[in-house]
Amino acid sequence: SNYLWHRGRVVRQGQHELDRPMLKLLDYARTLKGKQRRVLEIVIEEGGIAKLSDIASDKVVDWKSPYSEYNSVEYHLNIKLSKLRPTWHLKTHDKEIHLERGAIQRLRGKTKRKSK
């Protein structure tokens, strides 16, 4: 197994500590196929934030700069993640991919996080 227990939590060897909701999301990611699966796995394994260049250089993903293919993957993953409970979403910020809990809401063509 790639996982170890540490202080009551599961830790991936050599990676960031993952809490139970992230582990459930990782299990869900493994039901996906292809680049969607790999993108979500990388972001989860990196603790919720991963550089787009690191994702692009993964042998499964294999994107060339400017990584415009990511926009489609993010869009389709966000549709799938919005159907989960709890909900999750991906967003791009400063050439990094951020995984956040909570739904996103589209207003006037812009994506905004739904306030609680």
C-alpha positions as CSV (number, residue, x, y, z in Angstrom):
1,S,0.0,0.0,0.0
2,N,1.1,3.6,-0.7
3,Y,-0.4,4.8,2.6
4,L,0.8,4.9,6.2
5,W,-1.1,5.7,9.4
6,H,0.3,8.6,11.4
7,R,-1.4,10.1,14.5
8,G,-4.7,8.7,13.4
9,R,-4.5,10.0,9.9
10,V,-3.5,8.5,6.6
11,V,-0.4,9.8,5.0
12,R,0.8,9.0,1.5
13,Q,4.5,8.1,1.5
14,G,6.5,11.1,0.5
15,Q,3.4,13.2,-0.1
16,H,1.2,15.6,2.0
17,E,-1.0,14.4,4.8
18,L,-4.5,13.6,3.6
19,D,-7.6,13.9,5.8
20,R,-10.6,11.6,5.4
21,P,-12.6,13.9,3.0
22,M,-9.5,14.1,0.8
23,L,-9.1,10.3,0.9
24,K,-12.7,9.8,-0.1
25,L,-12.1,12.3,-3.0
26,L,-9.0,10.3,-4.0
27,D,-11.1,7.2,-4.1
28,Y,-13.5,9.0,-6.3
29,A,-10.7,10.3,-8.5
30,R,-9.6,6.7,-9.1
31,T,-13.1,5.9,-10.6
32,L,-12.4,8.5,-13.4
33,K,-10.4,7.8,-16.5
34,G,-7.4,9.4,-18.4
35,K,-6.3,13.0,-17.8
36,Q,-9.2,13.9,-15.6
37,R,-8.2,11.1,-13.2
38,R,-4.5,12.0,-13.2
39,V,-5.1,15.8,-12.8
40,L,-7.3,15.2,-9.8
41,E,-5.0,12.6,-8.3
42,I,-2.0,15.0,-8.5
43,V,-3.8,17.9,-7.0
44,I,-5.1,15.8,-4.1
45,E,-1.6,14.2,-3.5
46,E,0.0,17.6,-3.4
47,G,-2.3,18.6,-0.6
48,G,-4.9,20.6,-2.7
49,I,-2.5,22.9,-4.6
50,A,-0.4,21.9,-7.5
51,K,1.6,23.8,-10.1
52,L,0.0,23.6,-13.6
53,S,3.5,23.0,-15.1
54,D,4.0,19.9,-12.8
55,I,0.6,18.5,-13.9
56,A,1.4,19.2,-17.5
57,S,4.7,17.4,-17.3
58,D,3.1,14.2,-15.9
59,K,3.5,11.3,-18.3
60,V,-0.2,10.6,-18.4
61,V,-1.2,14.3,-18.9
62,D,1.7,15.4,-21.2
63,W,0.6,18.9,-22.1
64,K,2.7,21.5,-23.9
65,S,2.8,25.2,-22.9
66,P,0.5,27.2,-22.7
67,Y,-1.5,24.3,-21.3
68,S,-4.8,25.5,-22.8
69,E,-6.1,21.8,-22.7
70,Y,-6.5,22.3,-18.9
71,N,-9.5,24.6,-19.3
72,S,-11.6,21.8,-20.7
73,V,-10.5,19.3,-18.0
74,E,-11.2,21.8,-15.2
75,Y,-14.6,22.5,-16.6
76,H,-15.6,18.9,-16.9
77,L,-14.1,18.0,-13.5
78,N,-16.0,20.8,-11.8
79,I,-19.3,19.5,-13.1
80,K,-18.5,16.1,-11.7
81,L,-17.1,17.5,-8.4
82,S,-20.3,19.6,-7.9
83,K,-22.4,16.5,-7.7
84,L,-20.4,15.0,-4.8
85,R,-21.2,15.6,-1.1
86,P,-19.4,17.4,0.2
87,T,-19.0,19.5,-3.0
88,W,-15.5,20.4,-4.3
89,H,-14.2,22.6,-7.1
90,L,-11.0,23.3,-8.9
91,K,-9.8,26.8,-9.7
92,T,-6.7,28.3,-11.3
93,H,-4.7,31.0,-9.5
94,D,-1.2,32.2,-10.4
95,K,-0.4,29.1,-12.6
96,E,-1.5,26.8,-9.8
97,I,-4.5,24.6,-9.5
98,H,-6.4,24.9,-6.2
99,L,-8.8,22.3,-4.9
100,E,-11.4,23.8,-2.6
101,R,-14.4,22.5,-0.7
102,G,-17.7,24.1,-1.5
103,A,-19.8,24.8,-4.5
104,I,-19.1,27.4,-7.1
105,Q,-21.7,29.6,-8.5
106,R,-21.7,31.2,-12.0
107,L,-22.9,34.8,-12.0
108,R,-22.8,37.0,-15.2
109,G,-20.4,34.7,-16.9
110,K,-17.9,34.7,-14.0
111,T,-17.2,31.9,-11.6
112,K,-17.6,32.8,-7.9
113,R,-17.5,30.8,-4.8
114,K,-21.0,30.4,-3.2
115,S,-21.2,32.2,0.1
116,K,-22.4,30.3,3.1
